[in-house]
Amino acid sequence: MKDHTETVTIDLLGAKRPRGQPPTGCAMTAAERKRLQRERAGLVTFTVELPEDLVEQFNEFLRFKDLTKSAVIEKLIRSQLLRKR
């Protein structure tokens, strides 16, 4: 049994310290981390409504080319809409 006045000796039978970094109480949620990542990268969420058959064809194209939606849309906008005339 440990003497309650003893403060120098460590407790050999006490609970172990849990693994990992101790909690600070101000952890961000996944949504907050993702929002900050988008801000650092300068990205903006852009929503578009398209016909269902067009979306199916677009998804087939993405699987065939092994590209992301963002990459294809960005390339189309840059090459077709923002090109110098």
NORUR-V119955 format. One record per residue. SS is DSSP state (helix for helix, strand for strand, loop for the rest). OMEGA is omega as a letter, one per 30 degrees, with the letter a starting at -180 (NA if undefined). D_FIRST is the distance of its C-alpha to the first C-alpha in whole Angstrom. Layout:
ss=<SS	SS>
omega=<OMEGA	OMEGA>
d_first=<D_FIRST	D_FIRST>
//
This chain:
ss=<loop	loop	loop	loop	loop	loop	loop	loop	loop	loop	loop	loop	loop	loop	loop	loop	loop	loop	loop	loop	loop	loop	loop	loop	loop	loop	loop	loop	loop	helix	helix	helix	helix	helix	helix	helix	helix	helix	helix	helix	helix	loop	loop	loop	loop	loop	loop	loop	loop	loop	loop	helix	helix	helix	helix	helix	helix	helix	helix	helix	helix	helix	helix	helix	helix	loop	loop	loop	helix	helix	helix	helix	helix	helix	helix	helix	helix	helix	helix	helix	helix	loop	loop	loop	loop>
omega=<a	l	a	l	a	a	a	a	l	a	a	a	a	a	l	l	a	a	l	a	a	a	l	a	a	a	l	l	l	l	l	l	l	l	l	l	l	l	l	a	a	a	l	l	a	a	a	l	a	l	a	a	l	l	l	l	l	l	l	l	a	l	a	a	a	l	l	l	a	a	a	a	l	l	l	a	a	a	a	a	a	l	l	a	NA>
d_first=<0	4	7	9	12	11	14	15	12	12	10	11	10	11	15	18	21	24	27	30	30	28	31	33	34	38	38	42	43	45	48	48	47	50	52	51	52	56	56	55	58	60	61	62	62	65	66	69	71	73	75	73	75	75	71	71	74	72	69	71	72	68	67	71	70	66	66	64	65	65	66	70	70	69	72	75	74	75	78	79	79	78	80	83	87>
//
